[in-house]
Amino acid sequence: MPRLVRPAALAAAGILLAGLSAGCGGSGGDKDDAKPAPTGPEQSPRPDPSSTLPASLTTQKLDWGGCKAVGEDPAPGPEWQCSTLKVPLDYEKPDGETIDVALIRTRSTGKGERIGSLLFNFGGPGGSGVSMLPSFADMYDSLRGRYDLVSFDPRGVGGSEGVRCRSDKETEAALGSVDMTPDTPAEEAAYFKDAAEFGAGCARDAGKFLGHVSTVEAAQDMDVMRQVLGDEKLHYMGVSYGTELGGTYAHLFPKKVGRLTLDAVVDPSADSLGHAKNQARGFQRALENYLKSSGQDPKAGSQKIVRLLKRLDSEPLPASGGRKLTQSLATIGITVTLYSKDSWPALTSGLEQAEKGDGSELLRLADAYNERSASGRYSTASHSQRSIACLDAKDRTTPAQAKARLGEFREISPVFGEFMGWDTAGWCHQWPVDGLHDSPDVSAPGADPILVVGNTGDPATPYEGARKMADELGKGIGVQLTWKGEGHGAYGSGSDCVDDTVNAYLLNGKAPQDGKVCET
């Protein structure tokens, strides 16, 4: 299932959505696995951005022009310009083959002295910045006064050599038939067979490129962007997975860090198993906050949902269009509403309808999460996401290990635990490319202060990860801002305190005191 992907269908509502596991696939092995337990981030090399790349790349001229429609989405308005940037396929062969990275921008309105370009990544991995930035432009209008707003499709995503692993028909069939919490040997076999077939499809489509879609390479691409856009330092807003990407950039190019804001922070100290457990806690916490807000006892309300999901496991509900709401799709539909408090009424409606025998509302929510259009077409964001995540993550959990941990996951989250526990093995099962690390190195000695924003009610990137990111960036470098709110992400979520603090940092270079707290 998709992880940390923001459904395009909800872009206009300004809801940042994430998946059930934070941008990693497969967890660390058990002691009897012949694999050492993770001991912390691996030390990645710090390339010299000026000496390793040919001038033909760092001084290339971008051919900005009108943006075209992508898929079933209309083209953005005339204030938006699109182009492509050439970067090395393999940074160890900088003079070799190149690939194209899709860019989008809108120019500064000139309401203040221009600072430069502000680069955005909205999460994923697998999210298309080219598609998302126009949807969020109003949120960043005050920043546009002094910045050109720029985003991109990371390598392997959308217009940047996007990976496609299966057809819409195959996706529809898998989502409707594969049980993501298998209960029988036959269901387990089907679950892992589907996972292996997905990876094989990615390899057929991408070939050798499947080994060059890592977060480290995307961060290196960002430094090429910085140079070509004419900025001495990189100014950046990263959300969700975009915080991992931003932290990776800061590690690789600490002296090129300008004003970096990391919002909805992925815990850089966690391996894949740690991410899965963190998110099981985060989603359960968000669900219990929802239940409390509606006057329900959290434990009793959770068990009521568990009973509904068990009934769906044996007897899916009818839904509109002659389709069925399965247990797996219902779990996804419930999940999608927990990323924003504004979506809680949709959860109430969906659960009430399901209890009455109609699965239409929860299926509609699952379709939004899976980026399924009314015509039955699917975005390939989850294909890109899985390709990037499974290249990043070194460890692979076996089916037997996942099964042995299910009790622990159910204890963490009665509603989501089993789903996430199986996912630790299914996500990168028999992946055709080896992973690179256990957890990313984000240490950035010598960098300017980096603003790290955590939300105490964030389900997908739990709050605790923000402090860990700030600490791993380095003393005096990571500056934490806390919002006591609900939902995934803090900036633009209704807190004047958060927005004013972030804007003061990005527009005036004024970082707050580390540990500042914004109340709800």
C-alpha positions in Angstrom: 0.0 0.0 0.0 1.2 3.6 -0.5 3.4 5.2 2.1 3.6 8.9 2.7 1.9 9.7 -0.6 -0.5 12.7 -0.7 -3.6 12.0 -2.8 -4.0 14.5 -5.5 -7.7 14.4 -5.2 -7.4 16.3 -1.8 -4.8 18.8 -2.9 -7.2 21.6 -3.3 -8.3 21.2 0.3 -4.8 21.7 1.5 -4.7 18.4 3.3 -1.2 16.8 3.5 -1.6 13.1 3.5 0.9 10.3 4.2 1.0 6.6 4.1 1.2 4.0 6.8 4.9 3.7 7.0 7.4 6.6 6.8 9.2 6.2 3.5 11.0 3.0 4.2 10.5 -0.6 3.3 11.3 -3.7 5.3 12.4 -3.7 8.9 15.6 -4.6 10.7 16.2 -8.3 11.1 15.9 -10.4 14.3 19.1 -11.6 16.0 18.8 -15.0 14.4 18.8 -13.5 10.9 22.5 -13.3 10.2 21.9 -9.5 9.7 23.4 -7.1 12.2 21.0 -4.8 14.0 21.1 -1.2 12.9 23.7 0.8 14.8 22.8 4.2 13.6 23.1 6.3 10.4 25.8 5.3 8.0 28.3 8.0 7.1 27.6 9.2 3.7 30.3 11.0 1.7 30.0 14.8 1.3 30.5 15.6 -2.4 32.0 18.9 -3.4 29.3 20.5 -5.5 31.6 22.7 -7.5 34.3 20.2 -8.4 32.5 16.9 -9.2 30.1 17.9 -11.9 30.8 19.2 -15.4 30.0 22.9 -16.2 27.6 21.7 -18.8 25.3 20.7 -16.0 26.0 23.3 -13.3 25.7 26.2 -15.8 22.9 24.9 -18.1 20.2 27.3 -19.1 16.7 26.3 -18.4 14.1 26.7 -21.1 11.1 27.9 -19.1 7.7 27.8 -20.8 4.0 27.1 -20.3 3.1 24.0 -18.3 1.1 21.2 -19.9 -1.8 19.2 -18.4 -0.7 16.0 -16.7 -3.1 13.0 -16.8 -6.7 14.1 -16.0 -5.6 17.3 -14.2 -5.9 20.6 -16.0 -2.7 22.6 -16.8 -1.9 25.3 -14.2 -2.5 28.9 -15.0 -0.3 31.3 -17.0 1.7 32.4 -13.9 3.3 29.0 -13.8 6.3 28.0 -15.9 7.8 24.5 -16.4 11.2 23.2 -17.6 13.5 20.3 -17.3 16.9 20.0 -15.7 19.6 17.6 -16.8 21.4 15.7 -14.0 23.7 12.7 -14.0 22.0 9.3 -14.0 24.9 8.1 -11.8 26.8 10.7 -9.7 29.8 8.4 -9.6 29.9 8.9 -13.4 29.1 12.7 -13.6 30.2 12.9 -17.3 28.1 10.0 -18.3 24.4 9.5 -19.1 21.9 12.1 -18.0 18.3 12.1 -17.0 15.7 14.9 -17.0 14.1 16.3 -13.9 10.8 18.2 -14.3 10.6 21.6 -12.6 7.8 24.1 -12.0 8.0 27.7 -10.8 6.1 30.9 -10.3 8.1 34.1 -10.1 8.3 36.4 -7.1 5.6 39.1 -6.9 8.3 41.6 -6.0 6.6 42.8 -2.8 10.0 42.9 -1.1 13.7 42.5 -1.9 14.1 39.2 -3.7 15.9 36.5 -1.7 16.1 33.8 -4.4 14.3 30.6 -5.1 12.4 28.6 -2.4 12.4 24.9 -3.3 9.6 22.7 -2.1 9.1 19.0 -1.6 5.7 18.0 -0.3 6.4 14.4 0.7 6.2 10.8 -0.5 8.6 9.6 -1.6 6.7 9.7 -4.9 4.8 13.0 -4.6 4.9 15.2 -7.7 6.0 18.7 -6.8 5.0 19.8 -10.3 1.4 18.8 -9.6 1.3 19.9 -6.0 2.9 23.3 -5.8 0.1 25.1 -7.8 -2.5 23.5 -5.5 -0.7 25.0 -2.4 0.3 28.4 -3.9 -2.2 30.4 -1.9 -0.8 29.0 1.3 2.7 30.4 0.4 1.6 33.8 -1.0 3.4 35.8 1.7 6.6 33.9 0.8 6.2 34.6 -2.9 6.7 38.3 -2.2 10.4 37.6 -1.9 11.0 34.2 -3.4 10.4 32.5 -6.7 8.4 29.4 -5.6 9.9 26.3 -7.2 9.2 22.6 -7.0 10.1 19.4 -8.9 9.3 15.8 -9.5 12.2 13.9 -7.9 13.9 11.3 -10.1 11.6 8.3 -10.7 8.5 10.4 -10.1 6.0 11.8 -12.7 7.8 13.9 -15.3 11.2 12.8 -14.0 11.5 9.4 -15.7 8.6 8.3 -13.5 8.5 4.5 -12.7 5.4 2.5 -13.6 5.2 -0.9 -12.2 1.7 -2.2 -13.2 -1.3 -1.2 -15.2 -4.5 0.4 -13.9 -6.3 -2.8 -14.4 -3.7 -4.8 -12.4 -3.8 -2.1 -9.7 -7.6 -2.3 -9.4 -7.5 -6.1 -9.3 -4.8 -6.1 -6.5 -6.5 -3.5 -4.4 -9.8 -5.3 -4.6 -8.6 -8.9 -4.0 -5.3 -9.0 -2.1 -5.9 -9.2 1.7 -3.3 -6.9 3.3 -3.8 -8.6 6.7 -3.7 -12.3 5.5 -5.3 -14.9 7.9 -4.7 -18.1 6.0 -1.8 -19.7 4.1 -3.5 -19.1 0.8 -4.0 -15.4 1.7 -0.4 -15.1 2.8 0.8 -16.7 -0.5 -1.3 -14.3 -2.5 -0.1 -11.3 -0.5 3.6 -12.0 -1.0 3.1 -13.2 -4.6 1.5 -9.8 -5.4 4.4 -8.0 -3.7 7.0 -9.9 -5.7 5.1 -9.3 -9.0 5.0 -5.5 -8.2 8.8 -5.3 -7.8 9.3 -7.4 -10.9 7.1 -4.9 -12.8 9.2 -2.0 -11.6 12.4 -3.7 -12.8 10.9 -4.4 -16.2 9.8 -0.8 -16.6 12.9 1.0 -15.1 15.8 -1.3 -15.8 19.0 0.0 -14.4 17.3 3.3 -13.4 15.7 1.4 -10.5 19.1 1.5 -8.8 19.4 5.3 -9.2 16.2 6.7 -7.6 17.6 7.1 -4.0 17.0 10.0 -1.7 20.8 10.7 -1.7 20.7 11.2 -5.5 17.6 13.3 -5.3 19.4 15.6 -2.8 22.4 15.8 -5.2 19.9 16.8 -7.9 18.7 19.6 -5.6 22.2 21.0 -5.4 22.3 21.1 -9.2 19.0 23.0 -9.1 20.5 25.4 -6.6 23.4 26.2 -8.9 21.3 26.5 -12.1 18.7 28.7 -10.4 21.6 31.0 -9.4 21.4 30.7 -5.6 24.5 30.8 -3.4 22.6 28.7 -0.8 19.6 26.5 -0.9 16.3 27.8 0.6 13.9 24.9 1.1 10.5 23.8 2.6 10.3 20.1 3.1 7.1 18.4 4.4 6.9 14.8 5.6 9.3 12.7 3.5 10.6 16.1 2.3 12.1 16.5 5.8 14.3 13.4 5.2 15.2 14.7 1.8 16.1 18.1 3.3 18.1 16.5 6.1 20.0 14.4 3.6 20.8 17.6 1.6 22.0 19.3 4.7 24.3 16.4 5.5 25.8 16.3 2.0 26.1 20.0 1.5 26.1 21.7 4.9 27.9 24.8 3.7 25.2 25.3 1.0 22.3 25.3 3.5 20.4 28.5 3.5 17.0 28.8 5.2 15.6 25.2 5.5 12.3 24.4 7.1 11.4 20.8 7.9 7.7 20.3 8.8 6.0 17.0 9.7 9.4 15.4 10.5 10.4 11.8 9.7 12.5 10.4 12.5 16.0 10.0 11.1 17.1 7.7 13.9 14.6 5.0 13.2 15.1 2.0 11.0 12.2 0.6 9.0 10.8 -1.4 11.9 11.0 1.6 14.1 9.2 3.7 11.6 6.4 1.2 11.4 6.0 1.1 15.2 6.2 4.9 15.4 3.4 5.3 12.9 1.2 2.6 14.5 1.4 4.7 17.7 0.8 7.9 15.8 -2.3 6.7 13.9 -3.8 5.1 17.0 -3.1 8.3 18.9 -4.9 10.3 16.2 -7.8 7.9 16.1 -8.2 8.1 19.9 -8.1 11.9 19.8 -10.9 11.7 17.2 -12.9 9.3 19.3 -12.5 11.5 22.4 -13.7 14.6 20.4 -16.9 12.8 19.5 -17.6 11.8 23.1 -16.6 8.1 22.7 -14.4 6.1 25.0 -11.1 5.6 22.9 -10.8 1.9 23.9 -14.4 1.0 23.2 -14.5 3.1 20.0 -11.3 1.4 18.7 -12.8 -2.1 19.4 -16.0 -1.2 17.6 -13.9 -0.3 14.5 -11.9 -3.6 14.9 -15.2 -5.5 14.9 -16.3 -3.7 11.7 -13.0 -4.5 10.0 -13.3 -8.2 11.0 -16.8 -8.4 9.5 -15.4 -6.9 6.3 -12.7 -9.4 6.2 -15.2 -12.2 5.6 -18.0 -10.2 3.9 -17.1 -7.0 2.0 -19.8 -4.4 1.9 -21.5 -3.3 -1.3 -20.5 0.2 -2.5 -21.5 2.6 -5.3 -20.7 1.6 -8.9 -21.1 -2.1 -8.1 -17.8 -2.2 -6.3 -17.0 -3.7 -2.9 -15.5 -2.3 0.3 -13.0 -4.8 1.6 -11.3 -4.8 5.0 -8.1 -3.5 3.4 -9.8 -0.7 1.6 -11.8 0.3 4.7 -8.6 0.5 6.7 -7.2 2.8 4.0 -10.4 4.9 4.0 -10.2 5.3 7.8 -6.5 6.2 7.7 -6.9 9.0 5.2 -9.2 11.0 7.5 -6.7 11.1 10.3 -4.3 13.5 8.5 -6.4 16.6 9.2 -9.0 17.4 11.9 -11.1 18.9 9.1 -11.6 15.3 7.8 -12.9 13.9 11.0 -16.6 14.5 10.0 -15.9 12.3 6.9 -14.7 9.5 9.2 -17.9 9.8 11.2 -20.0 9.6 8.1 -18.1 6.7 6.6 -18.2 4.6 9.8 -21.9 5.3 10.2 -22.7 4.3 6.6 -20.6 1.1 6.9 -22.4 0.1 10.1 -25.6 0.4 8.1 -24.3 -1.8 5.4 -23.1 0.8 2.8 -19.4 0.9 2.0 -19.5 3.8 -0.4 -18.1 6.6 1.7 -15.1 4.7 3.1 -14.4 3.4 -0.5 -14.5 7.0 -1.8 -12.0 8.0 0.9 -9.8 5.0 0.0 -10.0 6.0 -3.7 -8.7 9.4 -2.8 -5.8 8.0 -0.9 -5.0 5.6 -3.7 -5.3 8.5 -6.2 -8.0 6.6 -8.3 -9.9 8.9 -10.6 -13.6 8.5 -11.4 -12.7 6.8 -14.6 -10.7 4.1 -12.8 -7.2 5.5 -13.6 -4.6 5.4 -10.9 -1.6 7.7 -10.2 1.8 6.1 -10.3 2.9 7.9 -7.2 2.8 4.7 -5.1 5.0 3.0 -7.8 7.6 5.7 -7.4 7.3 5.7 -3.7 8.0 2.0 -3.4 10.9 2.2 -5.8 12.6 5.0 -3.9 11.8 3.6 -0.4 13.0 0.1 -1.2 16.3 1.4 -2.7 16.8 3.6 0.4 16.1 0.9 3.0 18.7 -1.9 3.4 17.0 -4.4 5.6 14.2 -6.7 4.6 11.8 -8.4 7.0 10.9 -12.0 6.2 7.3 -13.2 6.2 8.0 -15.3 9.3 9.5 -12.3 11.2 6.5 -10.1 10.3 4.1 -12.8 11.5 6.0 -13.2 14.8 5.7 -9.5 15.5 1.9 -9.2 14.8 1.1 -9.5 18.5 3.4 -6.6 19.4 1.9 -4.4 16.6 -1.7 -5.2 17.7 -0.8 -4.1 21.2 0.5 -0.8 19.9 -2.5 -0.3 17.7 -5.6 -2.5 17.8 -6.9 -0.9 14.6 -3.8 -0.3 12.4 -1.2 -2.6 14.0 -1.8 -5.8 12.1 -2.0 -3.9 8.8 1.4 -2.2 9.5 3.0 -5.3 10.8 2.4 -7.3 7.6 3.5 -4.3 5.6 7.0 -4.5 7.1 7.6 -7.7 5.1 5.3 -7.1 2.1 6.5 -3.7 1.1 10.0 -4.7 -0.3 9.4 -8.4 -0.6 11.9 -9.9 -3.2 12.8 -6.4 -4.3 15.1 -6.6 -7.3 17.6 -3.9 -6.0 19.5 -4.0 -2.7 18.8 -1.2 -0.2 21.4 1.4 0.8 21.2 2.1 4.5 19.4 1.4 7.8 18.6 5.1 8.5 19.7 8.3 6.8 22.6 10.4 8.0 21.4 14.0 8.6 24.3 15.4 10.6 25.2 18.8 9.2 28.2 20.3 11.0 28.8 23.9 9.9 25.3 24.4 8.5 23.2 27.5 9.2 20.3 27.0 11.6 17.6 24.7 10.3 14.0 25.1 11.5 12.4 21.8 12.5 8.6 21.9 13.1 6.8 19.2 15.0 3.0 18.7 15.6 2.0 16.8 18.8 -1.0 15.3 17.0 0.7 14.2 13.8 -0.3 10.6 13.0 2.1 9.8 10.1 5.2 11.5 11.3 4.8 11.4 15.1 5.9 14.4 17.1 8.9 12.7 18.7 10.7 12.6 15.4 11.1 16.3 15.3 13.3 16.4 18.4 15.4 13.6 17.1 15.9 15.4 13.7 16.9 18.6 15.5 19.4 16.7 17.7 20.9 14.7 14.8 21.3 17.8 12.6 23.7 19.0 15.3 23.8 21.3 18.4 23.0 24.8 17.4 21.8 23.7 13.9 18.5 22.0 14.5 16.0 24.5 16.0 12.7 22.9 17.1 9.3 24.6 16.9 6.4 22.7 18.5 2.7 23.1 17.6 0.1 21.5 19.9 -2.3 20.6 17.2 -3.8 17.8 15.1 -3.1 16.5 11.7 -0.1 16.0 9.4 2.0 19.1 9.3 1.8 22.4 11.0 2.5 25.3 8.6 -0.8 26.5 7.0 -2.9 24.4 9.4 -4.5 27.3 11.2 -1.9 28.4 13.7 -0.8 32.1 13.3 2.0 31.4 15.8 3.5 28.7 13.6 3.0 30.6 10.3 4.4 33.8 11.7 7.4 32.0 13.2 8.2 30.1 9.9 7.7 33.2 7.8 10.0 35.2 10.1 12.7 32.6 9.5 12.2 32.2 5.8 11.8 35.9 5.0 14.0 37.6 7.6 16.4 34.8 8.6 15.2 35.0 12.2 15.2 31.6 13.8 13.2 31.2 17.0 14.6 30.0 20.3 15.0 26.2 20.2 12.0 24.6 21.9 9.5 27.4 21.2 5.9 26.1 21.6 2.8 27.3 19.8 -0.5 26.4 21.5 -3.6 25.2 19.6 
